[in-house]
């Protein structure tokens, strides 16, 4: 998505004040799972891979982030089956409570 679409989506969900940065792959004219897309987080936030918990909506995105070297969580809100991509998220859960619990245990 473009940065404008991302910002509008966050505003509509009343989440626009909850993030320090919102990154769009549109800026680099690429898409995930291109490693350059995941590198945006490293470049923008000036963090190391192990300092970023990548939370994915889709299993393929969790796999791409895992291949890139991020700790990953698949927020599988719809109970979708996993894909056979030879990489799995470090954990998965159906809601933000599961995400928060996981994030507490990896520190």
OpenMM code with the backbone's topology and positions (N, CA, C; nanometers):
from openmm import Vec3, app, unit

residues = "UNK UNK UNK UNK UNK UNK UNK UNK UNK UNK UNK UNK UNK UNK UNK UNK UNK UNK UNK UNK UNK UNK UNK UNK UNK UNK UNK UNK UNK UNK UNK UNK UNK UNK UNK UNK UNK UNK UNK UNK UNK UNK UNK UNK UNK UNK UNK UNK UNK UNK UNK UNK UNK UNK UNK UNK UNK UNK UNK UNK UNK UNK UNK UNK UNK UNK UNK UNK UNK UNK UNK UNK UNK UNK UNK UNK UNK UNK UNK UNK UNK UNK UNK UNK UNK UNK UNK UNK UNK UNK UNK UNK UNK UNK UNK UNK UNK UNK UNK UNK UNK UNK UNK UNK UNK UNK UNK".split()
positions = [
    Vec3(0.0832, -0.1193, 0.0000),
    Vec3(0.0000, 0.0000, 0.0000),
    Vec3(0.0871, 0.1248, 0.0000),
    Vec3(0.0314, 0.2310, -0.0482),
    Vec3(0.1022, 0.3586, -0.0408),
    Vec3(0.0983, 0.4092, 0.1031),
    Vec3(0.1852, 0.5028, 0.1352),
    Vec3(0.1868, 0.5611, 0.2698),
    Vec3(0.0528, 0.6264, 0.3018),
    Vec3(-0.0074, 0.6932, 0.2041),
    Vec3(-0.1361, 0.7600, 0.2269),
    Vec3(-0.2463, 0.6589, 0.2601),
    Vec3(-0.2490, 0.5480, 0.1891),
    Vec3(-0.3504, 0.4451, 0.2151),
    Vec3(-0.3283, 0.3831, 0.3527),
    Vec3(-0.2037, 0.3575, 0.3870),
    Vec3(-0.1741, 0.3030, 0.5195),
    Vec3(-0.2188, 0.3986, 0.6301),
    Vec3(-0.1859, 0.5252, 0.6160),
    Vec3(-0.2236, 0.6244, 0.7165),
    Vec3(-0.3755, 0.6353, 0.7293),
    Vec3(-0.4455, 0.6342, 0.6171),
    Vec3(-0.5915, 0.6436, 0.6211),
    Vec3(-0.6521, 0.5196, 0.6860),
    Vec3(-0.5975, 0.4036, 0.6570),
    Vec3(-0.6467, 0.2799, 0.7188),
    Vec3(-0.6272, 0.2834, 0.8702),
    Vec3(-0.5129, 0.3302, 0.9137),
    Vec3(-0.4880, 0.3414, 1.0576),
    Vec3(-0.5808, 0.4437, 1.1217),
    Vec3(-0.6038, 0.5557, 1.0523),
    Vec3(-0.6945, 0.6581, 1.1050),
    Vec3(-0.8351, 0.6036, 1.1193),
    Vec3(-0.8816, 0.5315, 1.0177),
    Vec3(-1.0162, 0.4753, 1.0211),
    Vec3(-1.0327, 0.3735, 1.1337),
    Vec3(-0.9244, 0.3033, 1.1667),
    Vec3(-0.9281, 0.2048, 1.2745),
    Vec3(-0.8953, 0.2672, 1.4107),
    Vec3(-0.8744, 0.3985, 1.4108),
    Vec3(-0.8379, 0.4722, 1.5322),
    Vec3(-0.7074, 0.4221, 1.5937),
    Vec3(-0.6140, 0.3875, 1.5068),
    Vec3(-0.4823, 0.3407, 1.5500),
    Vec3(-0.3703, 0.4344, 1.5058),
    Vec3(-0.4055, 0.5446, 1.4436),
    Vec3(-0.3051, 0.6324, 1.3838),
    Vec3(-0.2098, 0.6965, 1.4846),
    Vec3(-0.2441, 0.7000, 1.6110),
    Vec3(-0.1547, 0.7590, 1.7117),
    Vec3(-0.0730, 0.6530, 1.7850),
    Vec3(-0.0847, 0.5286, 1.7440),
    Vec3(-0.0221, 0.4188, 1.8177),
    Vec3(0.1130, 0.3738, 1.7639),
    Vec3(0.1585, 0.4318, 1.6551),
    Vec3(0.2816, 0.3859, 1.5921),
    Vec3(0.3818, 0.4995, 1.5787),
    Vec3(0.5084, 0.4672, 1.6053),
    Vec3(0.6155, 0.5649, 1.5875),
    Vec3(0.6450, 0.5879, 1.4400),
    Vec3(0.6315, 0.4829, 1.3595),
    Vec3(0.6614, 0.4917, 1.2164),
    Vec3(0.5676, 0.3984, 1.1411),
    Vec3(0.5286, 0.4399, 1.0239),
    Vec3(0.4489, 0.3574, 0.9334),
    Vec3(0.5263, 0.3509, 0.8025),
    Vec3(0.5624, 0.2297, 0.7630),
    Vec3(0.6500, 0.2113, 0.6477),
    Vec3(0.5738, 0.1521, 0.5305),
    Vec3(0.5993, 0.2038, 0.4140),
    Vec3(0.5361, 0.1548, 0.2923),
    Vec3(0.6432, 0.1081, 0.1940),
    Vec3(0.6247, -0.0113, 0.1397),
    Vec3(0.7184, -0.0617, 0.0392),
    Vec3(0.7055, 0.0158, -0.0917),
    Vec3(0.6008, 0.0946, -0.1045),
    Vec3(0.5852, 0.1785, -0.2229),
    Vec3(0.7054, 0.2709, -0.2395),
    Vec3(0.7646, 0.3095, -0.1281),
    Vec3(0.8811, 0.3992, -0.1281),
    Vec3(0.9998, 0.3392, -0.2026),
    Vec3(1.0152, 0.2072, -0.1955),
    Vec3(1.1283, 0.1426, -0.2624),
    Vec3(1.0866, 0.0722, -0.3909),
    Vec3(0.9590, 0.0855, -0.4262),
    Vec3(0.9055, 0.0251, -0.5487),
    Vec3(0.9295, -0.1255, -0.5529),
    Vec3(0.9014, -0.1896, -0.4401),
    Vec3(0.9155, -0.3338, -0.4291),
    Vec3(0.8042, -0.3858, -0.3393),
    Vec3(0.7970, -0.5142, -0.3286),
    Vec3(0.6939, -0.5772, -0.2446),
    Vec3(0.7560, -0.6895, -0.1632),
    Vec3(0.6929, -0.7205, -0.0522),
    Vec3(0.7342, -0.8382, 0.0240),
    Vec3(0.6968, -0.9616, -0.0562),
    Vec3(0.7782, -1.0623, -0.0549),
    Vec3(0.8864, -1.0940, 0.0371),
    Vec3(1.0267, -1.0531, -0.0080),
    Vec3(1.0400, -0.9530, -0.0917),
    Vec3(1.1721, -0.9019, -0.1280),
    Vec3(1.2436, -0.8585, 0.0004),
    Vec3(1.3658, -0.9046, 0.0247),
    Vec3(1.4380, -0.8647, 0.1459),
    Vec3(1.4480, -0.7131, 0.1642),
    Vec3(1.4501, -0.6386, 0.0555),
    Vec3(1.4571, -0.4923, 0.0664),
    Vec3(1.3349, -0.4362, 0.1392),
    Vec3(1.2229, -0.5026, 0.1249),
    Vec3(1.1021, -0.4574, 0.1935),
    Vec3(1.1169, -0.4722, 0.3443),
    Vec3(1.1727, -0.5831, 0.3886),
    Vec3(1.1920, -0.6043, 0.5324),
    Vec3(1.3041, -0.5156, 0.5860),
    Vec3(1.4020, -0.4841, 0.5024),
    Vec3(1.5128, -0.3979, 0.5449),
    Vec3(1.4664, -0.2560, 0.5748),
    Vec3(1.3503, -0.2162, 0.5253),
    Vec3(1.2978, -0.0832, 0.5563),
    Vec3(1.2910, -0.0607, 0.7069),
    Vec3(1.2495, -0.1625, 0.7808),
    Vec3(1.2399, -0.1496, 0.9258),
    Vec3(1.3739, -0.1253, 0.9905),
    Vec3(1.4757, -0.1954, 0.9436),
    Vec3(1.6099, -0.1760, 0.9979),
    Vec3(1.6592, -0.0346, 0.9696),
    Vec3(1.6406, 0.0086, 0.8475),
    Vec3(1.6888, 0.1399, 0.8054),
    Vec3(1.6147, 0.2533, 0.8751),
    Vec3(1.4833, 0.2433, 0.8801),
    Vec3(1.4014, 0.3509, 0.9368),
    Vec3(1.4134, 0.3586, 1.0886),
    Vec3(1.4121, 0.2448, 1.1543),
    Vec3(1.4125, 0.2426, 1.3008),
    Vec3(1.5530, 0.2354, 1.3604),
    Vec3(1.6514, 0.2071, 1.2755),
    Vec3(1.7902, 0.1953, 1.3193),
    Vec3(1.8048, 0.0920, 1.4316),
    Vec3(1.7449, -0.0231, 1.4058),
    Vec3(1.7492, -0.1353, 1.4992),
    Vec3(1.8114, -0.2557, 1.4306),
    Vec3(1.8551, -0.3516, 1.5107),
    Vec3(1.9057, -0.4781, 1.4577),
    Vec3(1.7875, -0.5737, 1.4383),
    Vec3(1.8066, -0.6729, 1.3563),
    Vec3(1.6992, -0.7677, 1.3253),
    Vec3(1.6368, -0.8271, 1.4506),
    Vec3(1.7202, -0.8680, 1.5456),
    Vec3(1.6686, -0.9341, 1.6654),
    Vec3(1.5946, -0.8379, 1.7586),
    Vec3(1.6015, -0.7084, 1.7313),
    Vec3(1.5308, -0.6095, 1.8132),
    Vec3(1.3917, -0.5771, 1.7605),
    Vec3(1.3567, -0.6332, 1.6458),
    Vec3(1.2271, -0.6062, 1.5834),
    Vec3(1.1437, -0.7335, 1.5894),
    Vec3(1.0251, -0.7250, 1.6455),
    Vec3(0.9300, -0.8358, 1.6388),
    Vec3(0.8391, -0.8074, 1.5200),
    Vec3(0.8493, -0.8888, 1.4172),
    Vec3(0.7690, -0.8697, 1.2977),
    Vec3(0.6373, -0.9435, 1.3164),
    Vec3(0.5280, -0.8710, 1.3101),
    Vec3(0.3947, -0.9287, 1.3254),
    Vec3(0.3284, -0.9295, 1.1887),
    Vec3(0.2952, -1.0485, 1.1429),
    Vec3(0.2400, -1.0653, 1.0082),
    Vec3(0.0924, -1.1015, 1.0131),
    Vec3(0.0179, -1.0516, 0.9177),
    Vec3(-0.1227, -1.0875, 0.9008),
    Vec3(-0.1358, -1.2170, 0.8213),
    Vec3(-0.0384, -1.2427, 0.7347),
    Vec3(-0.0436, -1.3601, 0.6475),
    Vec3(0.0775, -1.4499, 0.6744),
    Vec3(0.0563, -1.5795, 0.6614),
    Vec3(0.1632, -1.6760, 0.6861),
    Vec3(0.2801, -1.6552, 0.5905),
    Vec3(0.2530, -1.6224, 0.4634),
    Vec3(0.3610, -1.6009, 0.3678),
    Vec3(0.4479, -1.4838, 0.4103),
    Vec3(0.3870, -1.3807, 0.4710),
    Vec3(0.4620, -1.2643, 0.5160),
    Vec3(0.5468, -1.2999, 0.6388),
    Vec3(0.4920, -1.3833, 0.7271),
    Vec3(0.5698, -1.4308, 0.8418),
    Vec3(0.6900, -1.5108, 0.7923),
    Vec3(0.6703, -1.5925, 0.6912),
    Vec3(0.7809, -1.6718, 0.6351),
    Vec3(0.8869, -1.5797, 0.5758),
    Vec3(0.8467, -1.4781, 0.5009),
    Vec3(0.9428, -1.3842, 0.4434),
    Vec3(1.0226, -1.3121, 0.5504),
    Vec3(0.9552, -1.2704, 0.6565),
    Vec3(1.0239, -1.2026, 0.7664),
    Vec3(1.1184, -1.2970, 0.8389),
    Vec3(1.0780, -1.4225, 0.8539),
    Vec3(1.1634, -1.5225, 0.9178),
    Vec3(1.2877, -1.5479, 0.8320),
    Vec3(1.2688, -1.5616, 0.7004),
    Vec3(1.3830, -1.5786, 0.6099),
    Vec3(1.4787, -1.4598, 0.6209),
    Vec3(1.4233, -1.3411, 0.6406),
    Vec3(1.5060, -1.2210, 0.6529),
    Vec3(1.5820, -1.2183, 0.7862),
    Vec3(1.5302, -1.2893, 0.8851),
    Vec3(1.5991, -1.2973, 1.0134),
    Vec3(1.5291, -1.2291, 1.1289),
    Vec3(1.4065, -1.1856, 1.1090),
    Vec3(1.3309, -1.1237, 1.2172),
    Vec3(1.2683, -1.2291, 1.3079),
    Vec3(1.2600, -1.2028, 1.4381),
    Vec3(1.1672, -1.2795, 1.5208),
    Vec3(1.0265, -1.2509, 1.4669),
    Vec3(0.9429, -1.3516, 1.4582),
    Vec3(0.8137, -1.3323, 1.3918),
    Vec3(0.6968, -1.3866, 1.4727),
    Vec3(0.5836, -1.3222, 1.4542),
    Vec3(0.4570, -1.3670, 1.5119),
    Vec3(0.3522, -1.3567, 1.4024),
    Vec3(0.2781, -1.4653, 1.3808),
    Vec3(0.1696, -1.4639, 1.2831),
    Vec3(0.0404, -1.4360, 1.3574),
    Vec3(-0.0175, -1.3191, 1.3340),
    Vec3(-0.1452, -1.2812, 1.3934),
    Vec3(-0.2553, -1.3369, 1.3032),
    Vec3(-0.2898, -1.4606, 1.3295),
    Vec3(-0.3818, -1.5367, 1.2445),
    Vec3(-0.5250, -1.5212, 1.2970),
    Vec3(-0.5819, -1.4054, 1.2760),
    Vec3(-0.7142, -1.3724, 1.3311),
    Vec3(-0.8271, -1.4552, 1.2716),
    Vec3(-0.8070, -1.5104, 1.1551),
    Vec3(-0.9145, -1.5853, 1.0898),
    Vec3(-0.8947, -1.7359, 1.0964),
    Vec3(-0.7913, -1.7822, 1.1668),
    Vec3(-0.7668, -1.9260, 1.1784),
    Vec3(-0.7313, -1.9910, 1.0460),
    Vec3(-0.6619, -1.9169, 0.9616),
    Vec3(-0.6234, -1.9694, 0.8291),
    Vec3(-0.5222, -2.0826, 0.8429),
    Vec3(-0.5259, -2.1777, 0.7511),
    Vec3(-0.4238, -2.2830, 0.7547),
    Vec3(-0.2881, -2.2259, 0.7131),
    Vec3(-0.1817, -2.2831, 0.7659),
    Vec3(-0.0476, -2.2402, 0.7288),
    Vec3(-0.0143, -2.2824, 0.5868),
    Vec3(0.0853, -2.2164, 0.5317),
    Vec3(0.1316, -2.2490, 0.3976),
    Vec3(0.2592, -2.3312, 0.4079),
    Vec3(0.2918, -2.4052, 0.3054),
    Vec3(0.4118, -2.4886, 0.3041),
    Vec3(0.5266, -2.4107, 0.2413),
    Vec3(0.5887, -2.3269, 0.3224),
    Vec3(0.6928, -2.2383, 0.2712),
    Vec3(0.8297, -2.2653, 0.3338),
    Vec3(0.8406, -2.3682, 0.4117),
    Vec3(0.9671, -2.4081, 0.4741),
    Vec3(1.0227, -2.3022, 0.5690),
    Vec3(0.9340, -2.2226, 0.6235),
    Vec3(0.9688, -2.1269, 0.7291),
    Vec3(0.8412, -2.1002, 0.8068),
    Vec3(0.8522, -2.1009, 0.9369),
    Vec3(0.7353, -2.0751, 1.0202),
    Vec3(0.7650, -1.9612, 1.1154),
    Vec3(0.6610, -1.8894, 1.1516),
    Vec3(0.6741, -1.7853, 1.2526),
    Vec3(0.7176, -1.8497, 1.3842),
    Vec3(0.7816, -1.7717, 1.4678),
    Vec3(0.8224, -1.8216, 1.5986),
    Vec3(0.7014, -1.8576, 1.6835),
    Vec3(0.5923, -1.7908, 1.6593),
    Vec3(0.4665, -1.8194, 1.7299),
    Vec3(0.3518, -1.7638, 1.6476),
    Vec3(0.2332, -1.8095, 1.6811),
    Vec3(0.1120, -1.7607, 1.6141),
    Vec3(0.0013, -1.7533, 1.7171),
    Vec3(-0.0934, -1.6674, 1.6906),
    Vec3(-0.2079, -1.6549, 1.7780),
    Vec3(-0.3208, -1.5866, 1.7060),
    Vec3(-0.4393, -1.5954, 1.7640),
    Vec3(-0.5598, -1.5451, 1.6998),
    Vec3(-0.5930, -1.4006, 1.7349),
    Vec3(-0.5227, -1.3434, 1.8348),
    Vec3(-0.5600, -1.2081, 1.8776),
    Vec3(-0.4405, -1.1357, 1.9386),
    Vec3(-0.4649, -1.0091, 1.9718),
    Vec3(-0.3576, -0.9275, 2.0267),
    Vec3(-0.3156, -0.9734, 2.1660),
    Vec3(-0.4047, -1.0379, 2.2387),
    Vec3(-0.3673, -1.0919, 2.3701),
    Vec3(-0.2557, -1.1950, 2.3546),
    Vec3(-0.2684, -1.2810, 2.2552),
    Vec3(-0.1647, -1.3815, 2.2290),
    Vec3(-0.0345, -1.3144, 2.1874),
    Vec3(-0.0434, -1.2097, 2.1081),
    Vec3(0.0752, -1.1352, 2.0660),
    Vec3(0.1459, -1.0741, 2.1865),
    Vec3(0.0705, -1.0082, 2.2734),
    Vec3(0.1296, -0.9459, 2.3916),
    Vec3(0.1944, -1.0503, 2.4801),
    Vec3(0.1283, -1.1637, 2.4993),
    Vec3(0.1843, -1.2705, 2.5818),
    Vec3(0.3145, -1.3218, 2.5215),
    Vec3(0.3161, -1.3427, 2.3921),
    Vec3(0.4382, -1.3881, 2.3255),
    Vec3(0.5493, -1.2856, 2.3420),
    Vec3(0.5173, -1.1583, 2.3197),
    Vec3(0.6193, -1.0533, 2.3260),
    Vec3(0.6785, -1.0419, 2.4661),
    Vec3(0.6012, -1.0680, 2.5685),
    Vec3(0.6531, -1.0661, 2.7053),
    Vec3(0.7535, -1.1781, 2.7295),
    Vec3(0.7331, -1.2896, 2.6626),
    Vec3(0.8179, -1.4068, 2.6859),
    Vec3(0.9464, -1.4083, 2.6038),
    Vec3(0.9592, -1.3206, 2.5044),
    Vec3(1.0810, -1.3232, 2.4230),
    Vec3(1.1843, -1.2220, 2.4704),
    Vec3(1.1516, -1.1417, 2.5653),
    Vec3(1.2459, -1.0388, 2.6128),
    Vec3(1.3451, -1.0926, 2.7088),
] * unit.nanometer
topology = app.Topology()
chain = topology.addChain("A")
for resn in residues:
    res = topology.addResidue(resn, chain)
    for name in ("N", "CA", "C"):
        topology.addAtom(name, app.Element.getBySymbol(name[0]), res)
